[in-house]
């Protein structure tokens, strides 16, 4: 009787495991079949449209800022005006959302506002301010390559704050990116040390900025999941942080420039104000386009889009602005982009593994029941199933 009971349990476990495999395989076939459906084609077209929308504002703002800040000597002051415009715009959008939903938007108390949001605002203002300041001294291609190192500092700060687990592939990514940056700047004809140091400092701050932003967005009690609410709360701290730098470095220039306070013709003043408002609007729309792309796809899609966006900027800088680039610089560009691509691929594989483990943990009760006597199943077929989702991985 005891042997028959053990055989019955083993047979029952094998039957249940086959049913589990059949269920997963059925779902897999359903997902694969959906690739040829109209809904998948529609989702693909929608994703491409969102990427194109993101490219317009990201690439456009890069070239516009280079045109706006080159030779102006007012980069910090103009950036401060951009922050004011983004704050007003986010406030108006919040007001419209309140009218539409008939419910109040989130409003943080002073304690959370000072302790949680202020550090992120301080770092963000320095990141944007120094980035724009560097445009006065360096080319778009050098700016883009230098700013691409931000992914390295995001990794380092993520490891420091334990948002990311250490993997040896991260060391390879860091080596690729910094080697590529060294080759790209090696014997560059238009290399400016001050501008280069400004943008590298901005890259370090960018890594800290996005790490702090991730922590803020993951705090459920804060309720800053919507980027519009995040922008609304963080802009005042950014303005407060950038104001002293603007006054110290550019106060005299702002008060004596003939474009603004000492203008001689109204057309000159209106042209200057219009240029500032256009830059602020582009900055607001860039953040909004990033949110649209991220909310409808995934962070993986945003990362891949960023790689090709940087490549597009470098090609356009070479064709439109005639930024110089020799063979060694081109090799550095390829090495740096290769490092970013390696990071995107390894992150995708790592996230895929985590999702698979999470799905398998969801069947923990079944697995425990099937293996509770410590004996392996006597099934000759492989139990491994490739789990994936088209909507999740697109």
Helices and strands as residue ranges (DSSP letters): H 2-33, G 34-36, H 38-69, H 75-101, H 110-112, I 113-117, H 118-134, H 140-147, H 150-160, H 168-185, H 193-218, H 227-256, H 266-296, H 299-319, H 327-361, H 364-370, H 390-393
